[in-house]
Amino acid sequence: MNAPELLPQHEFKNHDLVDDTTKPGVKVERRPAKKPDGTVVAGLYNTWIWLDNPSQFNSYTTDMVKGVILAMRAASNDRSVNCVVFTGVGDKAFCTGGNTKEYAEYYAGQPQEYRQYMRLFNDMVSAILACDKPVICRVNGMRIGGGQEIGMACDFSVAQDLARFGQAGPKHGSAPIGGATDFLPVIVGAERAMAACVLCEPFSAHKAYQMGILTDVVPALKVDGKFVANPTVETQRMTDEFGRFCYGEAKAGAALDEGKALMKRGTVDLSLLDAKCEELCAKMLLTFPDCTTKTIEELRKPKLDAWNRNKENSRAWLALNMMTEARSGFTAFNEGTKEDREVDFILLRQKLAAGQSWVGALHDEIQPKARRHG
């Protein structure tokens, strides 16, 4: 059967905000769309938007935020695009949130500057939620903090099962009000949202799937040429307090050692993750485009309602917080060691309870370096 004859390309108006949408730290790739059987479709594409800062776990800088906004808008406007795949370079992280080096060295102590930055951040989340194409988050590694927030703004999320998820705000001087407090209660319910946002304890891709945060999860660890499920998921279950009680310390310890050894023997292969993203894109290719867009717009409404209700108040609070806890938290993370990147929370609470002001020595006294040199 011959391929259908396509009409000549119509001369369209350009509705992009700028002619050059490229920004440092963000890559954009148009990949040919494929049918479910893998056949390439002429003239149709899926746009892959990559956060390209792997040395800093794809944390987004100010320029990268601009790049995501422009790329999302351009993909939304592109009449030949079927789906958007939003992901990160490498296999360690999708995104760990805002770039803490930039936060600590430029925005800390500068609330007016951070308020302007948060306008860009809000626009990035809104650009994802307003995209006229389905947006798939390809979770290639850690999705933490602000990375979790922009990931949850997407319509679908597919993860490799070595990925870790979670929030970091109250541990590092912020509050997860860039989307997590809006989206998580909608997706997982109030109780689990409370635990995730307040306790800041990371969780596995398997738990994220069970909670309803993911559309699908696939293995990424290859041992002796075969894919195996993340071995640490089972060992974590056996080595937590309940697991040690059930299995005994010796068996739990042996399971932990076995899981670590398997991880060391294996290599990370994201081919199944790519295939799953392509499969999802192919399924949506076989739908009416406007009906799909309308369906997605309706299903986004619970997230959008919460987001639009809170985003401006959140922006104002986050800016002012750069004078106190955020300034201290981001400085500690940026200047601390890998093993010690948090302030002295107990000392902070004691000093605040005693009436010590943030204006003065408090910031320096609670830093990790104060403990090292004390």
Number of C-alpha atoms within 10 A of each C-alpha: 3 4 7 7 6 8 6 6 7 6 6 7 6 11 12 16 11 10 10 9 18 17 17 15 22 23 19 21 13 16 13 17 24 21 16 16 8 12 11 14 13 13 12 19 24 23 27 24 24 23 27 23 22 17 11 14 25 30 28 27 20 18 14 24 26 22 25 29 21 22 29 28 21 21 25 25 16 18 14 17 23 25 27 28 25 24 23 28 22 18 19 20 26 33 32 25 21 20 21 24 18 16 22 21 13 12 22 25 20 16 19 14 14 22 21 13 19 22 14 17 24 21 18 24 24 19 19 26 25 21 22 26 29 25 27 24 26 26 32 26 27 27 30 28 29 26 27 26 26 25 29 26 28 22 21 19 22 23 32 30 27 26 25 24 24 24 28 23 21 16 19 23 22 22 21 22 21 26 25 27 20 25 22 23 16 14 18 16 13 13 10 13 19 15 12 21 21 15 15 20 13 16 16 19 28 23 15 21 17 13 13 13 20 22 16 21 21 23 20 26 23 19 15 9 9 9 17 17 16 23 19 20 18 14 20 16 14 23 23 12 11 11 17 16 12 13 13 13 15 11 15 21 16 13 19 20 14 14 18 13 12 17 19 9 11 17 15 16 15 20 13 16 22 17 13 19 21 19 17 18 24 21 12 16 22 11 10 9 15 11 10 15 15 13 12 19 18 10 12 16 12 13 19 21 12 16 24 13 11 16 22 15 11 19 21 17 16 23 22 17 21 26 18 18 21 25 23 28 28 28 26 26 22 19 17 17 12 9 6 15 20 23 28 16 12 10 13 19 12 11 16 13 9 9 9 14 12 15 9 9 10 17 20 14 18 21 24 21 17 12 12 9 6 7
